[in-house]
Amino acid sequence: MSHENLNFRAAEISIPEIYNASFEPIGRSGWRSNVVIGICILMVMCAGIAFARQVFCGFWVTGLHIPVYWGYFIITFVFWIGVAHAGALISALLRLCGAEWKSAVTRVAEVITLFTLPAAASFPLIHVGRTEAAYYCLPFPNHRLLWPNFKSMLVWDVFAISTYLTGSVIFLYVTTVPDLGIARPRMKGWIRTLYTLMSWGWRGTAEEWKRVKEAAALYSVIILPVVISVHTIVSWDFAMQVVPGWHSEVFGPIFFVGALYSGTAAVFTMLCILIWTYPSFRLLITQVHYDMLGRVWLVLGLAWAYLFFNDFLPAYYAHKADKMDYLYYNAFGAYAPHWWMLVIGNFVVPLMCLAFQEFRRSIFPMFVLSIIVNICMYLERVVIIIPGLEIYNKLNYNILPYSISPTEFFIVCGTFGWVIGGLTTFCRVFPILPYWELAETKSRQIEREVAGVNVAYFQSGE
């Protein structure tokens, strides 16, 4: 590998070509995306029918029972919350750190948050049973002068998710306005009308650019504590209870770092799908982006491995009875295949692969690895929730084992259809890659020869 490729460079094409590549998918409908959207609509419709049956018939149509009162609804809720965390946090951190390679990945991460967070928010409403009474979670008095029960974890989730969703939508919209204003004159039909309304008369003046950059920096700072608080609150849904395996002091950082780890895997999955669907994106998303983001993924994997095993080692050393039962039930009981699969797929394989630059720069192997990590992170949520509830009942051998029902299966699949279909539709209406940031990075790049090696520098400022 030549020394010229070791440092980051902007896209090796001109700024007009960057525009053409960024806006290539807008308004175009290929057969691949049509098939994906059609399948996703079918999945969402099946989920709607299953949910209507649950509302009409009651919770007996699900596999939930005592003591396993939390099942795949809450498992998928935690999974989508984790994936959603990567969006705003990765974008905010890369902006604050001034990473020049951020331009090709920030909006992809933000758009993932835009669709995964509503998918996660739907499950507390589905799981509450009487969904029509969910408005009591909102902080307003009713005719009986009742306020929400602020000791309820359901209310915590409502506040956390609504705050995070509001901040993420504003964060994404502010950084998208320049692209909408720039592309507006070249668009046709209803897309041009939509861009005209959403760009708020963008003219590209110095004052407008100043406000956009200040707003992006401000939201990058504000969104960080919101992201940390949201998944910490989700971890409190478990840590505040006395169920074995749940009542843990380190669940906050475990959930937070694990969310970033799984969310980064989702970003890699999305980047690979974009490159496969739109070949022109290969000019903008290069091996260097994979290498840089892969290093971030490796650091998150090491941190999460430490926190994950740190939750078990002190209890194992102290031989706490409830924790030992939970650990043995996971490792050698009914959920042993899930346990060992998540250990191998989340720790052994990723950390060994990501340690090598050649692997990080390989697109297809990184795609396969991201799929493996996403599956194993889902299994990690399964291992946390279900075995703890089964062990909590001392008569666990006299109960009916929990298994997912068709109703739960279709509703869970419906959220996957919503996320995948939403991302596909977004790419056909709005630019998934930030043209103005890619063009700005290109305009500030200066190449100089240092000791016989061409090195790329980036001027500061506008």
PyMOL commands that set and color helices and strands:
alter all, ss='L'
color gray80, all
select helices_A, chain A and resi 3-5+15-22+31-57+59-61+72-97+100-104+106-127+131-137+153-186+189-198+206-239+251-277+279-283+287-310+313-318+321-332+336-354+357-360+363-392+396-398+406-429+435-444
alter helices_A, ss='H'
color red, helices_A
select strands_A, chain A and resi 445-450+453-458
alter strands_A, ss='S'
color yellow, strands_A
deselect
rebuild
show_as cartoon
